Amino acid sequence: MKPQTKPNEREPVNPTNDDQSQHDLKGMSRQELSELVVRFDQKPFLAGYLFSFIHAKTVAEIDQITPLPKPFRQQLIDGGYSISRLTLVETFTDPDGTVKYLFELPDRNRIESVALSDREGRRTLCLSTQAGCRMACSFCATGKLKFERNLTAGEIVDQFYQAERLGGQIGNAVYMGMGEPFDNYEPVLRSIRLLNDPDGRNLGQRHITVSTCGIPEGIDRFAGEDLQVRLAISLHAPSDAIRRRIMAVGKSWTLEEILGAVGEYQKRTGRRVTFEYCLIQGLNDSDDCAGKLIGRITGIDAAVNLIEYNPHPGCDFVPSGTQRIERFQGLLAKAGIETVIRYKRGQTIRAACGQLGADRLGKNK
C-alpha cells in the first residue's frame, strides 16, 4: 500500500504543536473533558460547563467559566491548561463582500481563513488545516509556501469562532483553505465533531464540506466515519499525464486509484461527491479534455464545480476565458453531469481559490 502522504517529503521540525494540543481545552472532546474533570476529583457534570462555555459562549480564559469552583479553575491553570485563541493580524475586505482573515498562531506561523457571503447574506467560511501545505500543486499559492506544521483541532475550530465574532453567524464550513485536510486527518475529524456538537456550535454535518486533492486512503478512511459531511475531490485533470503536470499527488496516485476510492466511498455511504476542476487555458480546458472527463466520471453520483484559475506570483498559467468555461460546462451538462461555474470571489484581496498565502510568496516571515 502506498503511503498516505506526501508529494513534498520534507518533514517539518514540529509537525503538530503537541504540548499545546494536549493542554488546550478547546481541542478536547466532551469525553476527554469528563476524564480531565474526574482526574481532578471534581464532579463529572462540570465537564458540561467546560464544553459549553468554550464552544457555545467561546470564552477565552478559564477564569471566565464561572460555574466551575475557583479552586478547580486554579488547578487547571496551574496544571498548564488553557483555552487557545488565534491572534487576528489583519482583515481584508473585497468589494464583492468576501472577507479574508489573517491569523497568527502561538508559534508565530500565520494562516488565512475566508468568509464568503451569498445574495441572501448567508456566510460560508473556508477553513485552513495546515500552516503551509505539502501537496505542492503548481496552480496553488499555498503549495509554494514552506510547510510548517499541522493545525490542532482547537486552532481549526477557533477560525470559525473568530469569524463569527468578527462578522456574524456562519452557516457553512468548507475545509478548502490552506493545507490538505487528509494530511492532518485526526485533528480535522475532531474539529468536525466539535463544530457539530449540539452543546457547542451545533453546525449541521450537511453544512460541512471536506475537500481533498485525492488521497485514496484518506477517502477510504473517511467513508468509515459515519458522517453526513460532504466530500469534494480536487480532480483538475481528465488524464494522469495532465494531472502530473499540475499536481504533485498525480505522481503518487492515479486517477483510477482515486476514482476507485470514490466508488467505494459511495458504496459505503450512499453520498454524492463533488469534483473540483480548475480551468487553465490551453492545458485542461479543451473539448477533448471535457470528453475525457465525461468518460472518467460518468456513472459516479457527482457534480462538478468549474473554477476559474486565479493567478498568483510565480505561476505562469493563464485563466480560461469565459466563453471557453461556458463551452466546457455545456459539454458536461449535455452529458447529464450537473455542473456549476465558480466565478472569481475575493480576487482583489487574494482570497480566491488557490491564492491563500500568495501575499507571502517571495517574502520572509
SETIFI-845768 format. One record per residue (C-alpha): residue number from 1; residue in one letter; x, y negated, z negated. Coordinates in steps of 0.1 Angstrom, whole numbers, plus 5000, padded with zeros to 4 digits. Each point is the difference from the previous one (the first is absolute). Example, Ala and Ser with C-alpha at 12.3 -4.5 7.8 and 13.67 -1.06 7.14 Angstrom:
residues 2
[pt 1,"a",[5123,5045,4922]]
[pt 2,"s",[5014,4966,5007]]
***
This chain:
residues 365
[pt 1,"m",[5000,5000,5000]]
[pt 2,"k",[5013,4966,5009]]
[pt 3,"p",[5006,4974,4972]]
[pt 4,"q",[4972,4977,4993]]
[pt 5,"t",[5022,4970,5005]]
[pt 6,"k",[5020,4980,5013]]
[pt 7,"p",[5012,4986,5033]]
[pt 8,"n",[5023,4977,4981]]
[pt 9,"e",[5017,5025,4977]]
[pt 10,"r",[5018,4974,4978]]
[pt 11,"e",[4987,5005,4965]]
[pt 12,"p",[4995,4969,4979]]
[pt 13,"v",[5020,4994,4969]]
[pt 14,"n",[4967,4998,4981]]
[pt 15,"p",[4973,5020,5019]]
[pt 16,"t",[4975,4992,4973]]
[pt 17,"n",[5001,4977,4970]]
[pt 18,"d",[4996,5030,4977]]
[pt 19,"d",[5005,4984,4966]]
[pt 20,"q",[4975,4973,5008]]
[pt 21,"s",[4976,5025,5014]]
[pt 22,"q",[5001,5022,4969]]
[pt 23,"h",[4993,4971,4977]]
[pt 24,"d",[4976,4981,5021]]
[pt 25,"l",[4965,5003,4986]]
[pt 26,"k",[4985,4987,5033]]
[pt 27,"g",[5013,5031,5019]]
[pt 28,"m",[4986,5026,4975]]
[pt 29,"s",[4969,5020,5006]]
[pt 30,"r",[4973,5002,4974]]
[pt 31,"q",[5012,5034,4990]]
[pt 32,"e",[5035,4988,4995]]
[pt 33,"l",[4988,4970,4979]]
[pt 34,"s",[4980,5024,4979]]
[pt 35,"e",[5031,5021,4994]]
[pt 36,"l",[5020,4969,4991]]
[pt 37,"v",[4974,4989,4975]]
[pt 38,"v",[5001,5034,4983]]
[pt 39,"r",[5038,4999,4998]]
[pt 40,"f",[4997,4968,4980]]
[pt 41,"d",[4975,5017,4977]]
[pt 42,"q",[4971,4977,5012]]
[pt 43,"k",[4964,5008,5007]]
[pt 44,"p",[4996,5014,5035]]
[pt 45,"f",[4972,4976,5010]]
[pt 46,"l",[5025,4971,4999]]
[pt 47,"a",[5014,5013,5033]]
[pt 48,"g",[4967,4988,5016]]
[pt 49,"y",[5007,4964,4988]]
[pt 50,"l",[5036,5002,5014]]
[pt 51,"f",[4988,5011,5034]]
[pt 52,"s",[4971,4976,5003]]
[pt 53,"f",[5019,4970,4988]]
[pt 54,"i",[5028,5007,5024]]
[pt 55,"h",[4980,5009,5031]]
[pt 56,"a",[4967,4983,4996]]
[pt 57,"k",[5010,4969,4980]]
[pt 58,"t",[5036,5000,5015]]
[pt 59,"v",[5016,4988,4968]]
[pt 60,"a",[5037,4993,5002]]
[pt 61,"e",[5012,5006,4964]]
[pt 62,"i",[4994,5028,4976]]
[pt 63,"d",[4991,4974,4973]]
[pt 64,"q",[4970,4990,5021]]
[pt 65,"i",[4984,5034,4995]]
[pt 66,"t",[4983,4988,4969]]
[pt 67,"p",[4979,5031,4992]]
[pt 68,"l",[5033,5018,4992]]
[pt 69,"p",[5012,4998,4964]]
[pt 70,"k",[5028,4974,4997]]
[pt 71,"p",[5025,5026,4986]]
[pt 72,"f",[4993,5023,5030]]
[pt 73,"r",[5006,4971,5024]]
[pt 74,"q",[5033,4993,4983]]
[pt 75,"q",[5009,5037,5002]]
[pt 76,"l",[4995,5000,5037]]
[pt 77,"i",[5021,4968,5005]]
[pt 78,"d",[5028,5014,4977]]
[pt 79,"g",[4999,5032,5020]]
[pt 80,"g",[5008,4982,5032]]
[pt 81,"y",[4966,5002,5015]]
[pt 82,"s",[4986,4971,5021]]
[pt 83,"i",[4975,4991,5026]]
[pt 84,"s",[5018,4992,5033]]
[pt 85,"r",[4992,4970,5021]]
[pt 86,"l",[5014,4988,5033]]
[pt 87,"t",[5013,4965,5003]]
[pt 88,"l",[4983,4979,5027]]
[pt 89,"v",[5027,4982,5019]]
[pt 90,"e",[4980,4984,5028]]
[pt 91,"t",[4966,5001,5017]]
[pt 92,"f",[4997,4995,5038]]
[pt 93,"t",[4967,4992,5017]]
[pt 94,"d",[4993,5003,5037]]
[pt 95,"p",[4974,4978,5018]]
[pt 96,"d",[4980,5032,5006]]
[pt 97,"g",[4996,5005,4963]]
[pt 98,"t",[5026,5027,4995]]
[pt 99,"v",[5019,4997,4968]]
[pt 100,"k",[5035,5015,4994]]
[pt 101,"y",[5013,5004,4964]]
[pt 102,"l",[5037,5002,4994]]
[pt 103,"f",[5007,5018,4967]]
[pt 104,"e",[5032,5006,4981]]
[pt 105,"l",[5006,5033,4981]]
[pt 106,"p",[5017,5001,4966]]
[pt 107,"d",[5033,5010,5017]]
[pt 108,"r",[4997,4970,5024]]
[pt 109,"n",[4991,5020,5030]]
[pt 110,"r",[4971,4984,5020]]
[pt 111,"i",[4969,5014,5017]]
[pt 112,"e",[4971,4985,5019]]
[pt 113,"s",[4962,5006,4999]]
[pt 114,"v",[4975,4987,5024]]
[pt 115,"a",[4963,4991,4995]]
[pt 116,"l",[4977,4999,5030]]
[pt 117,"s",[4965,4986,5000]]
[pt 118,"d",[4972,5009,5025]]
[pt 119,"r",[4973,4977,5012]]
[pt 120,"e",[4978,5009,4970]]
[pt 121,"g",[5028,4990,4976]]
[pt 122,"r",[5008,5036,4990]]
[pt 123,"r",[5036,5004,4991]]
[pt 124,"t",[5024,5029,5008]]
[pt 125,"l",[5034,5003,4984]]
[pt 126,"c",[5030,5015,5018]]
[pt 127,"l",[5021,5016,4973]]
[pt 128,"s",[5038,5007,5000]]
[pt 129,"t",[5013,5033,4986]]
[pt 130,"q",[5038,4995,5003]]
[pt 131,"a",[5026,4972,4999]]
[pt 132,"g",[5012,5004,5036]]
[pt 133,"c",[4994,5032,5020]]
[pt 134,"r",[5019,5031,5010]]
[pt 135,"m",[4980,5007,5032]]
[pt 136,"a",[5018,4974,5022]]
[pt 137,"c",[4973,4996,5026]]
[pt 138,"s",[5015,4976,5026]]
[pt 139,"f",[4969,4979,5005]]
[pt 140,"c",[4996,4994,4962]]
[pt 141,"a",[5019,4972,4982]]
[pt 142,"t",[4998,5019,4967]]
[pt 143,"g",[5018,5030,5015]]
[pt 144,"k",[5030,4978,5007]]
[pt 145,"l",[5004,4989,4964]]
[pt 146,"k",[5023,5019,4976]]
[pt 147,"f",[4979,5026,4980]]
[pt 148,"e",[5003,4992,4963]]
[pt 149,"r",[4976,5022,4981]]
[pt 150,"n",[4966,5014,4996]]
[pt 151,"l",[4973,4980,4982]]
[pt 152,"t",[4985,5013,4968]]
[pt 153,"a",[4963,5006,4998]]
[pt 154,"g",[4997,4970,4977]]
[pt 155,"e",[5017,4978,5026]]
[pt 156,"i",[4977,5012,5027]]
[pt 157,"v",[4968,4994,4981]]
[pt 158,"d",[5012,4967,4987]]
[pt 159,"q",[5001,4986,5036]]
[pt 160,"f",[4962,5007,5000]]
[pt 161,"y",[4994,4984,4966]]
[pt 162,"q",[5021,4969,5009]]
[pt 163,"a",[4983,4995,5033]]
[pt 164,"e",[4966,5001,4983]]
[pt 165,"r",[5012,4976,4974]]
[pt 166,"l",[5013,4976,5026]]
[pt 167,"g",[4974,5002,5027]]
[pt 168,"g",[4969,5019,4988]]
[pt 169,"q",[4985,5034,5003]]
[pt 170,"i",[5016,5026,5022]]
[pt 171,"g",[4977,5025,5017]]
[pt 172,"n",[5025,5022,5018]]
[pt 173,"a",[5036,5012,4995]]
[pt 174,"v",[5022,5012,5028]]
[pt 175,"y",[5033,5015,4994]]
[pt 176,"m",[5016,4985,5031]]
[pt 177,"g",[5024,4975,4986]]
[pt 178,"m",[5038,5004,4995]]
[pt 179,"g",[5011,5036,4997]]
[pt 180,"e",[4987,5035,5009]]
[pt 181,"p",[4974,5012,4975]]
[pt 182,"f",[5009,5037,5004]]
[pt 183,"d",[5036,4992,4993]]
[pt 184,"n",[4989,4989,4965]]
[pt 185,"y",[4972,5026,4996]]
[pt 186,"e",[4994,5003,4963]]
[pt 187,"p",[4999,4963,4991]]
[pt 188,"v",[4978,4993,5030]]
[pt 189,"l",[4975,5028,4989]]
[pt 190,"r",[5001,4988,4964]]
[pt 191,"s",[4993,4964,5011]]
[pt 192,"i",[4970,5012,5021]]
[pt 193,"r",[4985,5018,4969]]
[pt 194,"l",[5006,4969,4979]]
[pt 195,"l",[4982,4977,5024]]
[pt 196,"n",[4972,5024,5004]]
[pt 197,"d",[4995,5007,4962]]
[pt 198,"p",[4965,4988,4989]]
[pt 199,"d",[5014,4985,4969]]
[pt 200,"g",[5024,4979,5020]]
[pt 201,"r",[4994,4983,5034]]
[pt 202,"n",[4977,5028,5011]]
[pt 203,"l",[5010,4996,5036]]
[pt 204,"g",[4981,5026,5021]]
[pt 205,"q",[5023,5026,5016]]
[pt 206,"r",[4984,4993,5034]]
[pt 207,"h",[5012,4964,4997]]
[pt 208,"i",[5036,5012,4998]]
[pt 209,"t",[5021,5009,5030]]
[pt 210,"v",[5035,5016,5000]]
[pt 211,"s",[5021,4996,5031]]
[pt 212,"t",[5029,5022,5008]]
[pt 213,"c",[5025,5000,5029]]
[pt 214,"g",[4994,5037,5003]]
[pt 215,"i",[5016,5023,4974]]
[pt 216,"p",[4983,5034,5005]]
[pt 217,"e",[5008,5013,4965]]
[pt 218,"g",[4986,4968,4985]]
[pt 219,"i",[4968,5004,5020]]
[pt 220,"d",[4997,5036,4990]]
[pt 221,"r",[5005,4991,4963]]
[pt 222,"f",[4975,4972,5002]]
[pt 223,"a",[4974,5024,5014]]
[pt 224,"g",[5000,5018,4967]]
[pt 225,"e",[4994,4971,4977]]
[pt 226,"d",[4962,5001,5002]]
[pt 227,"l",[4997,4963,5008]]
[pt 228,"q",[4976,4980,5022]]
[pt 229,"v",[5028,4976,5010]]
[pt 230,"r",[5004,4992,5036]]
[pt 231,"l",[5031,5011,5019]]
[pt 232,"a",[5017,4981,5029]]
[pt 233,"i",[5028,5013,5021]]
[pt 234,"s",[5024,4976,5017]]
[pt 235,"l",[5004,5018,5034]]
[pt 236,"h",[5011,4972,5023]]
[pt 237,"a",[5009,5023,5029]]
[pt 238,"p",[4985,5027,5022]]
[pt 239,"s",[5032,5020,5004]]
[pt 240,"d",[5029,5011,4978]]
[pt 241,"a",[5025,4982,5024]]
[pt 242,"i",[4983,4966,4995]]
[pt 243,"r",[4995,5006,4963]]
[pt 244,"r",[5037,5008,4995]]
[pt 245,"r",[5009,4966,5016]]
[pt 246,"i",[4979,4980,4976]]
[pt 247,"m",[4996,5021,4968]]
[pt 248,"a",[5029,5018,4983]]
[pt 249,"v",[4975,5025,4986]]
[pt 250,"g",[4995,5012,5036]]
[pt 251,"k",[5034,5017,4997]]
[pt 252,"s",[4989,5019,4969]]
[pt 253,"w",[4964,5011,5009]]
[pt 254,"t",[4984,5005,5034]]
[pt 255,"l",[4965,4988,5009]]
[pt 256,"e",[4990,5036,5001]]
[pt 257,"e",[5010,5004,4964]]
[pt 258,"i",[4983,4968,4989]]
[pt 259,"l",[4968,5007,5018]]
[pt 260,"g",[5000,5036,4988]]
[pt 261,"a",[5002,4986,4964]]
[pt 262,"v",[4971,4977,5008]]
[pt 263,"g",[4979,5029,5013]]
[pt 264,"e",[5006,5020,4968]]
[pt 265,"y",[4992,4969,4980]]
[pt 266,"q",[4966,4997,5017]]
[pt 267,"k",[4993,5037,4995]]
[pt 268,"r",[5006,4997,4963]]
[pt 269,"t",[4983,4966,4994]]
[pt 270,"g",[4976,4995,5029]]
[pt 271,"r",[5011,4963,5001]]
[pt 272,"r",[5006,4979,5030]]
[pt 273,"v",[5034,4984,5006]]
[pt 274,"t",[5011,4968,5017]]
[pt 275,"f",[5029,4998,5024]]
[pt 276,"e",[5020,4968,5000]]
[pt 277,"y",[5015,4991,5034]]
[pt 278,"c",[5021,4968,5004]]
[pt 279,"l",[5001,4990,5037]]
[pt 280,"i",[5034,4989,5014]]
[pt 281,"q",[5003,4986,5035]]
[pt 282,"g",[5015,5025,5025]]
[pt 283,"l",[5006,5026,4973]]
[pt 284,"n",[4968,5017,4989]]
[pt 285,"d",[4972,4980,5015]]
[pt 286,"s",[4996,5014,5035]]
[pt 287,"d",[4970,5018,5014]]
[pt 288,"d",[5021,5032,5000]]
[pt 289,"c",[5007,4995,4963]]
[pt 290,"a",[4963,4996,4994]]
[pt 291,"g",[4993,5032,5018]]
[pt 292,"k",[5027,5019,4981]]
[pt 293,"l",[4987,4986,4967]]
[pt 294,"i",[4964,5012,5009]]
[pt 295,"g",[5014,5034,5007]]
[pt 296,"r",[5018,5001,4967]]
[pt 297,"i",[4971,4990,4978]]
[pt 298,"t",[4969,5013,5018]]
[pt 299,"g",[4983,5025,4976]]
[pt 300,"i",[5012,4982,4969]]
[pt 301,"d",[4974,4981,4980]]
[pt 302,"a",[5017,4966,5002]]
[pt 303,"a",[4998,4964,5008]]
[pt 304,"v",[5029,4979,5015]]
[pt 305,"n",[5011,4966,4989]]
[pt 306,"l",[5018,4982,5027]]
[pt 307,"i",[5024,4975,4985]]
[pt 308,"e",[5016,4970,5017]]
[pt 309,"y",[5038,5002,4995]]
[pt 310,"n",[5011,4972,4978]]
[pt 311,"p",[5035,4986,5008]]
[pt 312,"h",[5027,4995,4974]]
[pt 313,"p",[5037,4992,5000]]
[pt 314,"g",[5023,5026,5013]]
[pt 315,"c",[4975,5018,5021]]
[pt 316,"d",[4997,4994,5038]]
[pt 317,"f",[4966,5017,5005]]
[pt 318,"v",[4973,4980,5017]]
[pt 319,"p",[4963,5003,4991]]
[pt 320,"s",[4977,5014,5026]]
[pt 321,"g",[4977,4974,5016]]
[pt 322,"t",[4963,4997,4991]]
[pt 323,"q",[4989,5015,5033]]
[pt 324,"r",[5023,5030,4996]]
[pt 325,"i",[4988,5006,4965]]
[pt 326,"e",[4964,4998,5011]]
[pt 327,"r",[5007,5023,5029]]
[pt 328,"f",[5016,5025,4976]]
[pt 329,"q",[4970,4998,4977]]
[pt 330,"g",[4976,5005,5029]]
[pt 331,"l",[5018,5032,5011]]
[pt 332,"l",[4997,5015,4965]]
[pt 333,"a",[4964,4989,4997]]
[pt 334,"k",[4991,5016,5033]]
[pt 335,"a",[5015,5032,4987]]
[pt 336,"g",[4976,4998,4970]]
[pt 337,"i",[5027,4989,4975]]
[pt 338,"e",[4988,4972,4976]]
[pt 339,"t",[5026,4972,5003]]
[pt 340,"v",[5004,4967,4983]]
[pt 341,"i",[5024,4972,5008]]
[pt 342,"r",[5017,4985,4970]]
[pt 343,"y",[5009,4965,5011]]
[pt 344,"k",[5028,4980,4984]]
[pt 345,"r",[4993,4987,4965]]
[pt 346,"g",[5024,4980,4979]]
[pt 347,"q",[5024,4995,5028]]
[pt 348,"t",[5012,4965,4989]]
[pt 349,"i",[5010,5013,4966]]
[pt 350,"r",[5015,5033,5012]]
[pt 351,"a",[4973,5020,4983]]
[pt 352,"a",[4988,5019,5030]]
[pt 353,"c",[5006,5038,5005]]
[pt 354,"g",[5037,5008,5002]]
[pt 355,"q",[5011,4965,4988]]
[pt 356,"l",[5003,5005,4962]]
[pt 357,"g",[5035,4991,4989]]
[pt 358,"a",[5008,4982,5033]]
[pt 359,"d",[5008,4968,4981]]
[pt 360,"r",[5030,5018,4984]]
[pt 361,"l",[5015,5016,5031]]
[pt 362,"g",[5036,4988,5003]]
[pt 363,"k",[4999,4983,4966]]
[pt 364,"n",[5016,5009,4967]]
[pt 365,"k",[4976,5008,4972]]
***
